[in-house]
Amino acid sequence: MNDYDNTIILFKNEKWEAGGKQPVYKGNAEFNGKKLNCSLWIKEASGDGKLKKGTKFLSGVFDDWQPSNQSSASPSHNKLDPVGSEDIPF
């Protein structure tokens, strides 16, 4: 086990567009020594379930880790900011 086991790190997705299918946040996780990709979307409740209509919530997925397609010289890699509590809209 290493120092980063059972952790998640997320970044704002620069490819996200309102109304699109891209996740708002993307990143990676490591659980029990296994690396995973993770993606999060901000969704709004329809009112059909336990949440009141219009309540915002996070929905996410984990999938098998794959290295990023970005090269180490990519300037966009350095522009990513970690998600802070001020970035979450609720």
C-alpha positions, 0 to 999 in steps of 0.5 A, a space after each residue: 500500500 502507498 500513501 495515496 491508497 483509498 484516495 480520489 483526485 478530481 479536476 475540472 474537465 476543460 472539454 465540458 460543455 453545458 448540455 453535452 455528455 462530457 463529465 464536469 469533473 474528471 480524475 483518478 482514484 486508487 482503492 486497495 492498490 488498484 488505479 481507477 479513472 473517475 468522472 462526475 456530473 452535476 445533475 438535478 433531481 426530477 422529483 420522482 425519487 427521494 429528492 425534491 425536484 431541482 435539488 442538485 447532486 453529484 453522480 459519478 462512475 469509476 472505470 479501469 485506469 488508463 494513462 492520459 493521452 496528453 503528452 508531458 509537454 502539454 501546457 493544458 495539463 498544468 492549467 488544471 485546478 483541483 476541485 475546492 468546496 467553493 466550486 461545488 454549486 450547492 
